[in-house]
Amino acid sequence: MKAVLCKAWGPPESLTVESLPDITPEAGEVIIAVKAASVNFPDVLIIQNKYQVKPPLPFVPGTELAGTVHAVGANVSHVKPGDSVIAVGTHGAFSSLARMKADEVMLMPAGLDFDTAAAFFMAYGTSYHAVVDRGQLKAGETLLVLGAAGGVGLAAIGIAKALGARVIAAASTNDKLAVCREQGADETIDYSSENLRERIKSITNGKGPDVIFDPVGGANAELAFRSVGWRGRYLIVGFASGEIPKLAFNLPLLKGAALIGVFWGDYIKREPASCQEDFQTIVEWIQAGKIRPHISARYRLEDTARALQDMADRKTTGKVLIVP
């Protein structure tokens, strides 16, 4: 088998790709022949020891994959060799054979190909939890999505449109905004060349968005929050910019607005029944063609470091895959 290895904390370029002996499952484990693995922003952070999950060194990075079951250990009965599956864990996906815990593995829904199956669960799970559960977005309301061309950003656009909401997408280039429009965004803002607050004011006729989805943080966070509508909900999804913003407490007071944390990783552990309901709805929407993951690039296993660096540099749109 071939695998990407993180032997020491550091940037993507410090990763190695090595040939290793094939692995066999212990009790409660599933070995999966990986067909496609999805790159997510936490993968960039984990290898640098900047994430709350800290696997012991050395480890195989990668959190999300789709493939076929190669072997199962004792006490595993819900999947068997040959089954097509999805797996989401803390690490292990960037490999030709992945070792996953049994409770991290589920049967792949009917009608999905391996690329789509590898690309939707984390991004759409996070965004559905944010927009529907935490943000309570309703038909006819307006959602502003910051960092809109990323994986969770495009997922938020698709979910909001499926709900019947109006979507304003903000991103840093015209090419990224073109992808947002393809995914259903009604209005767009290029915050590298346009005044974010003035454009929000113009688009919403001074009312402001009802919900703001922010996976980026950084300097635009306060500008966006100052533009939120009365009783607005500001969803704190992540800090892809690397900067955690600070906000004066009088701002939410003046708008009667709420700052709402979104931590999907703990949500799936603390509320698994609700997470399963979300999963079923997302799958039904994909099968019905209401939403579709945007896959912008596929990288060989040997190019995993470049894929992670491209994501860190915010050069990617939607989802990118590692295909062993």
N, C-alpha and C positions, 0 to 999 in steps of 0.2 A: 504494500500500500504506500501511497504518497500522502504527505501531510505537511501543512504549514505549522511551524513551531515558533512559539515565543519562549526564548530561553532566558531573556533578561528584559526588564522593563525598558521600553524605549519607543522611538517612532517606528512607523511601518517599515522603513528601510532596514531595521534591525532584525526583521523576521527572516527565517530560513525555510526552504522547502526541501524535505528529506524523504528518502525511501526508508521505510520502517517495516518490521515484521508485521504480518497481518494479525489483527487482534481478535480475541475470543471473548464472549460475554461472561460476566460474573452473574450471580443471582440478581434478579431484578433489573437487568440491563438488556438493551437491544443494540445490535450492531447493524448499521444501515449503510448500504451502498449508495453513496451520495450522487444524485443526478444533477442537483443545483443547490447552491447555498446562497442566501441573501446577505448582502453587506448592510449593516445597520450602524448608526452613529455610536452606540455603546461599544461596538467592536474596536473603534478607533481609540476610545478612552481606556478600555480594559487593558490593552497591551502596554499602555503608558502608566498603569497603576493610578489612573485618575477617575476610577469608577467605584461604586460601592461594592461591586462583585470583584473579588481578588482571588482567582484560582492559584493554586501552588505552581511554582515554576518547575520544570518547563510544562507548557500546556499548548493545546491546539486551539486557536481562537475561532470565533464564528458561532453565532447564537441560533441561526434559523436555517433549516434545510428541508428538502424533499428528496425522497429516494425510495428504494425498495429494501425490505428487511432481508438482511444477509443471514443473521442468526439471532436466537433469543436465549437468554439465560433461564435458570429455574425461576418458577413463580411468575412467569410472564405468560398470560393467556389471551390478552385482547388483540395481539397481533401475532403473525406467524411468518416464517420465511416466504418470500415472494410477494408479500403484501406491499402495496404502495402506501407510503406514510408521509406525514409531516412531523417534524420534531423542532421544538423550541426549548433551548436550555441556556446555560450560562457560557458554555464554550464547547468546542469539539467539532464544529460543522465544516471547517475548511480543510477537508481531507477526502480521500477517495473512499475510506471506510470510517464511519463516525460511531463512537461509543456514546450512547445516550441512556439516561435513566428511563425505566418503563413509563413512569408518569409524565415524561416529557414528550412521549410519542403518541400520535393519534392516526387513525386511518385517514387517508386522503379522500376528500369528498369527491363524489362522482362528477365527471364532466370537466375536471380541472387537469391541465397538463402540468408537468413537473415545474416548469419555470413559474407559472402563475401560483402554484401551490407554495413554492419557496418564497414568493415575493409579497404575500398579502397579510400573513397572520399578525406579525408584530406591528407593522405600520397601520394597518386598518384596525387592528385591535386597540392600539393606543388612541387613534383618532376617533374611533367610535365611542370609546369610554369617555374621551374628552368632550366631544361635541354633543353627544346624546345624553350621557349619564351626568357628567359634571356640568356641562354648559346648558343643558336643557333647551337646546336650540329648537325652535318651532318653525313650521311653514310660514312664510311671509316675513320672517325676521332676516336681519342682515348679519353675515359672518365676515369678519376681516381675518385673513390668514397671512401671517408673516412667514418669511422663508417658505413661500407657497410652492416652490418648485421641487422641494425635497420630498422624500418618501412619505413622511407623515403629513406634510403640507398638501400634496396632491390627494392623499387619502381623505383629508378633511374636506377638500373641495368636493370630491365625489360624494361623500356621505351627506354633506350639506345640501347638495343638489337633489339627492335622492329623497331628502326630507321636504323639499319644496322651498328651501331658503334661497336668499340672494347672497352671492359670494363676491367679495372684493379680494383679489389676490395681490400681494405685494412681494416683489422679488427684485434682484439686483441687475438683471439684464433683460433686454427685449427678447432674446432667445428663450430664456426661462419663462417669461410671461406668455410667450406663444404656446408653450406646453400647458400652462395653466388654463389658457382659453380653450385649448383642445379638450381639456378635462372638464370644462363646463363653467369656468369663472365668468361672471357677468361683467365685471369691471377689473381693471388692473392698474397697479401703481409701480413704477420703476423708482425705487427709493434711492438709487444712485444718482438720478438726475432730476427727480421731482420732489417738491416739498410734501412730505408725508402728511402732515396735519392739514395743510391747505387742500390737498387732493381728497382726503377723507371727508373733510367738511363739504367740499363741492359735490362729491358723489352722493353723500347722504343728505344733502340739503340742510346741513347744519345739525342734523339729529344725532349723528354718530352711529357706529355699529352696535348691535345688541350684544354680540359675543365677539371676542378677539381670541384667536388661537395663536399662541406664541411659543414655537420650539427653538427660538433663536436667542432671546435675551438681548443684552448689549444696549447700545445707545438709543435704538429705536423704540425700546420698550416703554419708556416714560412718555415719549411723544405719542405713541399709540394709545396708552392708557388715558392721557389727557383728552383724547378724542372720543372715548367711549361714550355711548349714550346713557341716559338716565336708567338706573337699575341694570346697567351693563354687567356682563360677566367676562372677566379676563382670565383666560386659561393659561396657566404656567406649565408648559409641557417640557421644556428643556432649555439648554444654554449652548446651542451649537456655535455661537460666536465666541465662546470661551469666557465671556464676561457676564457675571451675575449682577443684574441691575439692582439699584437701591431706589426705593420709592417713598416719598413723604406721605405719612398716613392721612393728611388732610385731603389728599386727592380722591381716594375712594369715598371719604365722607361727603364731599361736595357733590359727587355724582350719585350717591346712594348705590355705589357699585361694589362688586365683589371681586376679590382676588382668589382664584380657585386653583389649588394644586392638583396636578394630574400625575399619578405614579402608577402606571399600568402594571409594572412588575410586582408590586405588592397587592394590587387589586386582584390579579389572577390567583394569588395565594390566599388572600383573606375572603374573597367572594367568588369562589369557583363556579357556583351555580349561575350567578349573574354573568360571568365571563362566558360560560357555555352558551347562554342565551344570545349574547352578543355575537359569538362565533357563528351560530346557526343563521342569524339574520344576515351577517356579512356574506356568508356562503350563498344564501338564497339570492341576494342582490347580485353577486357575481354571476351565478348561474342564469339569472334573468336578464343580464346585460345592463343592469342599472349602474354598476360601478365596474371599473376595470383597472387593475394595477398597470402603471406605466413603467415598462422595463426599458431603460435607455442604453444599457451596455452589458456585455457579458465578457468576463475575463477568465483566462486559464488559471489553473491553480498556481502555476509558476508566476503569475502576474498579480497575486493577491496583494502584495505590498503596494503596488501602483493603484489598485482599486481603493484601498484604504486611504492612501494619500490624496487621491482625487476627491474622495468624500470629505476628508479633513480640509481640503482647499476649497470646498464648495463648488467643485467643477461639475458635479453630477446632477442629474435631474431624476426625480422619481426613484426607482429601485435599480440597483446594479447587482449582477449575479456573478458568483464564482462557479464555473462549470468544470469539474475535475475531468 
